[in-house]
């Protein structure tokens, strides 16, 4: 759809394609709302995006340029009518990201020249990285991953493109190559030149999270049927850093009894405590005296060994030492309830990275009539005399009437009406040459908890992804480190990197994975900022940036809250039909919502089967 043919009126205009915004778009379009979803960036998912290695370098360069989007600015003053006022939105994209530092430890030489092993050259890469001159940021179809020009997307266009191959013959996420494909490639020395050459095979997330198998995101994917747009892999093991080494954490009954690191007495103690946690609410006398006291203190009273206390606090409940006992027990119970649904751990990870999840919801919105535009933004909101937003003016100078506006918080950062608590997330992304805990299988997906380096410091969460997740090339691992920020990301996370990995700065122990390339950065966490903190009309709804938690509870709750403000009483993300579920009218007119066959009895029990999980 050309700009000239874009409708001038929508029910909901959504700016930003992050997870919460994309879910709102899908939910609104699914119940018949006219949705216009746009983003000034040239890619989907915003701060939730996944990048190839080459495009990540281009993203770093964009950060280095101040996050300014180079788009023509049209004079919109003549579009404001008498009695109206305008609220201008931000034109930059750099606010959520800060303190970017990039290091490359891989050898500079091409792998055909360097055949023997040896110490790699160490170079600090300037922000912007090498190889950016050859990189371009591409527009990506949310349903297929195919590159395209930034155009409006209609449902038929989305559906017909899913069977096409992407650039250079790459397959779409709807028909991905087998996760075990190419795993037999010969071992080679990984050089920086090789990382650039194979860069398109990486999918590197800006945000590091996992999906609880009985968590809100998995439940929503199943309920809405967006799960058909992605595939998932089990997290295969949960690890922790204890006593100066990485160890496996026994979580399930089978793990506990198979563990060689626990004594018989410890196994009985652990199983007894885990059994108690499953129904702790029925035994209030056991914990009431400690309900508001630290969970770590409660664990000490249970006569558990130091190792068991460490496992329970950092790797099972995954809470801080001063977390109230009631909250720690609830977290432990949720962890245990998620075991066994899709594997021997509570977690799933989407193939091709977390960025595919917002794109799945964007595709559902497009299928139900949502119109999409990348590389296009909103210059200002038009406010009427009743202090409500009645229209927006986009970056192409078109006035678009609407009833509601949903906006990513980065666009309204300067419109806060009062001081609000701010926080940040420290992130590190590493490409390494081996696993933190080698095993018979080199295709492990691991979650590692690392206790504070200093007393009172943050617990660091480490997620290690193998090549079968389709996020890195065979022979490498992609590692994400995350913690609440105390200082810069480098200050917070480099000490952890030196404890577990080998870099030129720390070569004191053999056998550690070597870091080939790494990036540190801070990301703003605005999840604690209340919507009323912004000086905006009541029909303008703000979506916060990603939070520091492991799961997705906050963005799902936020999206549902915004949806209910827009459409009180409507069902949130009802199930979208599969093609075989649609019943057509006798005159073969296009199917509408009233033509969709209801779920047959028993379908809810079969919903789990629709979530495709790679073993």
C-alpha positions in Angstrom: 0.0 0.0 0.0 1.4 3.4 -1.1 1.6 6.3 1.4 -1.1 8.1 -0.7 -3.5 5.2 -0.2 -3.0 4.8 3.5 -6.3 5.2 5.3 -6.7 8.5 7.2 -8.6 6.9 10.1 -7.8 3.9 12.5 -9.1 2.7 15.8 -5.7 2.2 17.3 -2.3 3.6 16.2 0.7 1.8 17.8 4.2 3.2 17.7 7.0 0.6 18.4 7.1 -3.1 17.7 8.4 -4.4 21.0 6.7 -7.4 22.7 4.0 -5.5 24.6 3.1 -3.3 21.7 2.9 -6.3 19.3 0.7 -8.2 21.7 -1.7 -5.2 21.9 -1.7 -4.9 18.1 -2.6 -8.6 17.7 -5.3 -8.5 20.5 -6.9 -5.4 19.0 -6.8 -6.6 15.4 -8.1 -10.0 16.4 -11.4 -8.5 17.7 -11.9 -6.3 14.6 -10.2 -3.1 15.5 -8.5 -1.2 12.7 -4.8 -1.2 13.7 -2.0 0.9 12.2 1.3 -0.4 13.6 4.5 1.5 12.7 8.1 1.8 13.9 10.8 4.3 13.0 13.4 1.6 12.9 14.1 -0.6 9.9 13.5 -3.9 11.8 10.8 -5.4 14.0 10.8 -5.9 17.8 12.6 -2.7 18.9 14.5 -3.3 22.1 13.4 -7.0 22.0 15.0 -7.5 18.6 17.3 -10.3 17.5 20.2 -9.5 15.1 22.5 -11.3 12.9 26.1 -10.7 13.8 26.6 -8.3 10.9 23.4 -6.4 11.7 24.4 -6.2 15.3 27.5 -4.4 14.2 25.4 -2.0 12.2 23.1 -1.5 15.2 26.2 -0.6 17.3 27.2 1.9 14.6 23.7 3.4 14.8 24.1 3.8 18.6 27.5 5.5 17.9 25.7 7.9 15.7 23.4 8.9 18.5 20.4 6.7 17.5 19.2 9.4 15.1 16.8 8.1 12.4 17.5 9.8 9.1 14.1 10.5 7.8 12.6 13.6 6.2 10.8 15.9 8.6 7.6 17.4 7.1 6.1 20.6 8.3 3.0 19.6 10.1 2.0 23.0 11.6 -0.7 23.5 8.9 -2.4 20.3 10.0 -3.3 21.5 13.5 -6.8 23.0 13.5 -8.1 25.8 15.6 -8.6 24.7 19.3 -6.1 21.8 19.0 -2.6 21.5 20.3 0.3 19.3 19.4 2.6 17.1 21.6 5.9 16.4 19.9 7.5 13.0 20.2 11.2 12.1 20.4 13.1 11.6 17.1 16.0 9.6 18.5 16.4 6.0 19.5 19.4 6.0 21.8 17.8 6.7 25.2 17.4 3.0 26.4 21.0 2.0 25.6 24.2 3.3 27.2 27.8 2.4 28.0 28.3 0.2 24.9 31.8 -1.4 25.0 32.9 -4.0 22.4 35.9 -6.3 22.5 37.2 -8.8 19.9 39.6 -11.5 21.1 39.4 -13.7 18.0 42.4 -13.9 15.7 42.4 -11.3 12.9 43.8 -13.8 10.3 41.6 -15.6 7.9 41.1 -19.3 9.0 42.8 -20.6 5.8 46.0 -18.9 6.9 45.8 -19.7 10.6 45.7 -23.5 10.9 47.5 -24.0 14.2 46.2 -23.2 17.6 47.7 -20.5 19.7 47.1 -17.4 21.7 44.6 -15.1 19.9 45.3 -11.5 19.3 43.4 -9.2 21.7 42.0 -6.0 20.3 39.4 -3.7 21.7 36.9 -2.9 19.0 35.7 0.7 18.9 32.0 1.3 19.3 30.7 0.6 15.8 32.8 -2.4 15.3 34.8 -3.6 12.3 33.0 -4.7 9.3 30.2 -2.2 9.5 31.0 -0.7 6.2 29.7 -3.9 4.6 26.6 -4.1 6.8 23.1 -2.9 6.2 20.2 -3.0 8.5 17.3 -4.8 6.8 13.6 -4.6 7.0 12.2 -8.0 8.0 8.8 -9.5 7.5 7.4 -10.5 10.9 6.0 -13.8 9.5 8.9 -14.9 7.4 12.1 -13.2 8.3 12.4 -12.2 4.6 14.0 -8.9 3.8 11.8 -6.4 2.1 11.3 -2.7 1.4 9.5 -0.9 4.2 5.9 -1.0 2.9 2.4 -1.5 4.4 1.6 -5.1 4.9 -1.8 -6.6 4.4 -2.9 -10.1 5.6 -2.7 -11.6 2.1 0.8 -10.3 1.6 1.9 -11.8 4.9 0.5 -15.2 4.2 1.7 -15.6 0.6 5.3 -14.7 1.6 5.7 -17.5 4.2 6.6 -20.0 1.6 9.3 -18.0 -0.1 12.9 -18.2 0.6 14.8 -15.3 2.2 17.9 -13.6 0.8 20.7 -15.8 -0.4 18.4 -18.8 -0.2 17.9 -18.7 3.6 14.7 -20.4 4.8 11.9 -18.7 6.7 11.3 -19.5 10.3 8.1 -21.3 9.2 10.2 -23.9 7.5 13.5 -23.8 9.3 16.4 -26.1 8.6 16.7 -28.9 11.0 18.4 -27.8 14.2 20.9 -30.6 13.9 21.7 -29.7 10.3 25.3 -28.9 9.6 26.3 -30.1 13.1 28.9 -32.4 11.5 30.9 -29.5 10.0 34.7 -29.9 10.5 36.3 -28.2 13.4 37.9 -25.0 12.4 39.7 -22.1 14.1 37.1 -19.4 14.6 38.6 -16.1 13.4 37.0 -12.7 13.3 36.9 -13.0 9.5 34.9 -16.2 9.9 32.5 -14.6 12.3 31.8 -11.9 9.7 31.5 -14.4 6.9 29.0 -16.6 8.8 27.4 -13.6 10.5 24.0 -14.2 9.0 23.7 -17.5 10.9 23.7 -15.8 14.3 20.6 -14.5 15.9 21.6 -12.3 18.9 19.0 -11.1 21.3 19.2 -7.6 22.9 17.1 -9.0 25.8 17.9 -12.3 27.5 14.8 -14.1 28.9 13.4 -17.6 29.1 9.9 -18.9 28.8 8.4 -20.7 31.8 6.6 -23.7 30.5 3.5 -22.7 32.6 4.2 -19.0 32.4 2.1 -16.2 30.9 3.9 -16.1 27.6 3.6 -19.8 26.8 -0.1 -19.7 27.9 -0.8 -16.7 25.7 1.0 -18.3 22.7 -1.1 -21.4 23.0 -4.4 -19.5 23.7 -3.9 -17.2 20.8 -2.5 -19.8 18.4 0.5 -17.5 17.7 2.6 -20.6 18.7 2.2 -21.8 15.1 4.5 -19.1 13.9 7.6 -20.3 15.9 9.3 -23.4 17.2 10.9 -23.9 20.6 13.7 -25.9 22.2 13.9 -27.2 25.8 16.4 -25.7 28.2 18.4 -28.8 28.8 20.1 -28.1 32.1 20.3 -25.7 35.1 23.7 -24.9 36.4 25.3 -22.8 39.1 28.7 -21.4 40.0 29.7 -22.7 43.4 33.0 -23.5 45.1 34.9 -22.0 42.2 33.4 -24.1 39.4 30.2 -24.7 37.4 28.0 -27.5 38.7 24.7 -29.0 37.6 21.7 -28.3 39.8 19.4 -31.3 40.5 15.8 -30.1 40.1 13.5 -32.9 39.3 13.1 -36.2 41.2 15.1 -38.0 38.5 17.9 -35.4 38.7 18.1 -35.6 42.5 18.4 -39.4 42.6 20.8 -39.5 39.7 23.0 -36.8 41.1 26.6 -37.9 42.0 27.4 -34.6 43.8 24.8 -35.1 46.5 25.1 -37.6 49.4 22.2 -39.9 50.2 21.3 -37.7 53.2 21.3 -34.6 51.0 19.0 -36.2 48.4 16.5 -37.0 51.1 16.7 -33.5 52.6 16.2 -31.9 49.2 13.3 -34.1 48.2 11.6 -33.5 51.5 11.9 -29.7 51.1 10.8 -29.6 47.5 7.8 -31.7 48.4 6.9 -29.2 51.2 7.2 -26.3 48.7 4.6 -27.8 46.4 1.9 -27.5 49.0 3.5 -25.0 51.4 0.2 -23.0 51.6 -1.5 -26.0 53.3 1.2 -26.0 56.0 1.2 -22.4 57.3 2.7 -23.3 60.6 5.9 -24.3 58.9 6.7 -20.9 57.6 4.4 -18.2 59.0 7.0 -17.0 61.5 9.4 -16.3 58.6 6.8 -15.1 56.1 8.2 -11.6 55.9 11.7 -12.5 56.9 14.5 -13.3 54.4 14.2 -16.6 52.5 17.9 -17.3 53.1 17.2 -17.2 56.8 14.3 -19.6 56.5 16.5 -22.0 54.5 19.1 -22.1 57.3 16.4 -23.1 59.8 15.5 -26.2 57.7 18.9 -27.7 58.5 19.9 -27.9 54.8 23.5 -28.1 53.8 25.3 -25.1 52.4 25.2 -26.6 48.9 21.4 -27.3 49.1 20.8 -23.8 50.3 22.8 -22.4 47.4 20.9 -24.5 44.9 17.5 -23.5 46.3 18.2 -19.8 46.6 20.0 -19.1 43.4 19.0 -21.8 40.9 15.5 -23.0 41.9 13.7 -20.1 43.5 16.1 -17.6 41.8 15.5 -14.9 44.4 17.8 -12.6 46.4 18.9 -13.5 49.9 16.7 -10.8 51.4 13.6 -11.8 49.5 10.7 -12.5 51.9 10.2 -16.2 52.6 6.6 -16.2 51.3 7.8 -14.9 48.0 10.7 -17.4 47.9 8.4 -20.3 48.5 6.0 -19.1 45.8 8.9 -18.9 43.3 10.1 -22.4 44.2 6.6 -23.7 43.8 6.2 -22.1 40.4 9.5 -23.6 39.3 8.5 -27.1 40.4 5.0 -26.8 38.7 6.7 -25.9 35.4 8.9 -29.1 35.5 7.9 -31.9 33.1 5.5 -30.0 30.8 7.9 -29.9 27.9 11.1 -31.4 29.4 13.2 -31.9 32.4 13.5 -28.2 33.2 10.9 -25.5 33.5 12.0 -23.5 30.5 11.7 -23.1 26.8 13.6 -21.0 24.3 12.4 -20.1 20.8 14.5 -21.1 17.9 16.1 -18.1 16.1 15.9 -16.1 19.3 13.4 -14.1 21.3 12.9 -11.5 18.5 10.7 -14.0 16.7 8.0 -13.8 19.4 7.0 -10.1 18.8 7.1 -10.8 15.1 4.7 -13.7 15.6 2.2 -11.4 17.2 2.7 -8.8 14.5 1.9 -11.4 11.9 -1.3 -12.3 13.7 -2.3 -8.6 13.7 -1.5 -8.5 9.9 -3.6 -11.6 9.2 -6.6 -9.8 10.8 -6.1 -6.6 8.9 -3.4 -4.6 10.7 -1.3 -2.4 8.5 2.5 -2.3 9.1 5.1 0.3 8.3 8.8 0.3 9.2 11.1 3.3 8.8 8.1 5.5 9.6 7.4 7.4 12.8 5.0 9.8 14.5 6.0 13.4 14.7 3.3 14.6 17.1 0.0 13.8 18.8 -3.0 16.0 18.1 -4.9 16.9 21.3 -8.5 18.3 21.2 -10.1 20.7 23.6 -11.2 17.8 25.9 -7.5 16.8 26.3 -7.8 13.6 24.4 -5.6 12.5 21.5 -7.8 12.6 18.4 -5.1 12.1 15.7 -1.4 11.7 15.0 0.8 13.2 12.3 3.3 10.8 10.9 6.8 11.4 9.7 5.5 11.7 6.1 3.3 14.6 7.0 0.0 12.7 7.0 -2.7 13.3 9.6 -4.3 10.1 10.8 -7.4 10.1 13.1 -7.6 7.5 15.8 -9.3 6.7 19.1 -6.3 5.3 21.0 -2.5 5.5 20.7 -0.1 3.0 22.1 3.5 4.2 22.3 6.9 2.8 23.3 8.2 4.8 26.3 11.4 5.9 24.4 9.3 8.2 22.3 7.8 10.0 25.3 10.8 10.0 27.6 10.8 13.8 27.8 7.0 14.0 28.8 7.2 12.7 32.4 5.2 14.9 34.7 7.0 13.9 37.8 10.2 12.2 39.0 10.0 8.5 38.9 12.4 5.7 40.0 14.7 4.7 37.3 16.8 1.5 37.0 18.8 -0.2 34.4 19.9 -3.7 33.3 23.5 -4.6 32.7 24.0 -6.9 29.7 26.9 -8.8 28.2 26.8 -10.8 25.0 29.6 -13.3 24.4 30.6 -15.6 21.5 32.7 -18.4 22.9 34.4 -21.5 21.6 33.1 -24.1 24.1 30.6 -24.7 26.8 30.9 -23.6 30.4 30.3 -27.2 31.4 31.3 -29.6 28.6 29.3 -32.9 28.3 28.9 -35.8 25.9 26.4 -33.7 23.9 27.6 -30.3 22.6 24.0 -29.3 22.1 23.2 -28.1 25.6 21.1 -25.0 26.4 22.0 -23.9 29.9 20.9 -21.5 32.6 23.7 -20.6 35.0 23.2 -18.6 38.3 26.3 -16.8 39.5 26.2 -15.5 43.1 27.5 -11.9 43.8 31.2 -11.4 43.4 31.0 -8.9 46.3 28.6 -9.2 49.3 25.4 -7.3 48.5 26.1 -7.3 44.8 23.7 -8.5 42.1 23.2 -12.2 41.2 24.2 -12.6 37.5 22.0 -14.8 35.3 23.9 -16.5 32.4 22.1 -18.2 29.5 24.3 -20.3 27.2 22.9 -21.2 23.8 24.2 -23.8 21.4 24.0 -23.9 17.6 20.8 -26.1 17.5 18.9 -23.1 18.8 19.7 -21.4 15.5 21.4 -18.5 17.3 25.0 -19.2 16.5 27.2 -21.3 14.2 28.5 -24.8 15.0 31.7 -24.7 17.0 30.6 -21.6 18.9 28.2 -20.8 21.8 26.2 -17.6 22.4 26.2 -16.5 26.0 24.0 -13.8 27.5 24.8 -12.4 31.0 22.2 -10.2 32.8 21.9 -8.5 36.1 20.4 -5.3 37.6 22.8 -2.5 37.1 25.0 -1.2 39.9 27.5 0.5 37.6 28.3 0.2 34.0 27.7 -3.2 32.3 31.4 -3.7 32.0 32.0 -3.0 35.7 29.1 -5.3 36.7 29.8 -8.2 34.5 33.5 -8.3 33.6 34.4 -9.8 37.0 32.0 -12.6 36.3 33.4 -13.2 32.8 36.9 -13.5 34.3 35.7 -16.1 36.8 34.1 -18.4 34.2 35.7 -17.6 30.8 39.2 -17.2 29.4 40.2 -13.8 27.9 43.7 -12.3 27.3 43.2 -10.5 30.7 42.8 -13.9 32.5 44.6 -16.9 31.3 45.3 -18.4 34.7 43.4 -21.6 34.2 43.2 -24.0 31.3 40.0 -25.6 30.2 37.8 -22.6 30.4 35.8 -21.5 27.3 37.6 -18.8 25.4 35.8 -15.6 24.6 36.0 -14.8 20.8 33.9 -11.6 20.9 31.9 -9.7 23.5 29.8 -6.6 24.0 28.7 -4.9 27.2 25.9 -2.4 27.4 23.3 -1.0 29.8 19.6 -1.0 29.0 17.1 1.3 30.7 14.4 -0.6 32.7 11.3 1.5 33.0 9.0 -1.3 34.1 8.5 0.4 37.5 7.3 3.7 36.0 3.6 4.1 36.3 1.6 5.2 33.2 0.3 8.2 35.2 3.8 9.5 35.4 3.5 10.9 31.9 1.9 14.2 30.9 -0.3 12.5 28.3 -4.0 12.2 27.5 -5.8 9.2 29.0 -6.2 7.5 25.6 -2.4 7.5 25.0 -0.9 4.3 26.6 2.8 3.8 27.2 4.6 0.5 27.0 7.8 0.2 29.1 11.1 -1.1 28.1 12.2 -4.7 29.0 12.5 -5.5 32.7 15.3 -7.5 34.4 13.3 -10.6 35.3 13.9 -14.0 33.7 10.3 -14.5 32.6 7.7 -12.4 30.6 5.1 -11.7 33.3 5.5 -7.9 33.1 5.1 -7.3 29.3 2.1 -9.8 29.2 0.3 -8.1 32.1 1.1 -4.7 30.7 -0.3 -5.6 27.2 -3.5 -7.0 28.7 -4.0 -4.0 30.9 -3.7 -1.6 27.9 -6.0 -3.8 25.9 -8.7 -3.7 28.6 -8.4 0.1 28.8 -9.0 0.3 25.0 -11.7 -2.4 24.9 -13.2 -3.0 28.3 -14.9 -6.4 28.5 -13.5 -7.8 25.3 -11.7 -11.2 25.3 -7.9 -10.7 25.3 -6.3 -12.5 22.3 -8.9 -15.2 21.5 -7.6 -18.1 19.6 -6.9 -17.4 15.9 -8.1 -20.2 13.7 -6.0 -22.5 11.6 -7.0 -22.5 7.9 -8.8 -25.8 8.3 -10.9 -24.3 11.1 -12.5 -21.6 8.9 -16.1 -22.1 7.7 -17.0 -20.1 4.6 -20.4 -18.6 3.7 -22.3 -20.2 0.9 -21.4 -17.2 -1.3 -17.7 -17.9 -0.6 -17.3 -14.4 0.8 -14.1 -13.7 2.8 -14.3 -15.2 6.3 -14.9 -12.8 9.2 -14.9 -13.3 12.9 -18.5 -14.6 12.9 -17.5 -17.3 10.4 -14.9 -18.9 12.5 -15.8 -22.3 13.9 -15.5 -22.5 17.7 -13.0 -24.9 19.3 -14.4 -28.4 19.4 -14.8 -30.1 22.7 -11.5 -31.5 23.9 -9.3 -29.0 21.9 -8.1 -27.3 25.1 -6.6 -30.6 26.3 -4.7 -30.9 23.0 -3.4 -27.3 23.0 0.0 -28.4 24.4 0.6 -30.4 21.3 0.4 -27.2 19.2 3.5 -25.8 20.8 6.3 -27.3 18.8 9.2 -28.2 21.0 12.5 -29.6 19.6 13.9 -32.3 21.8 
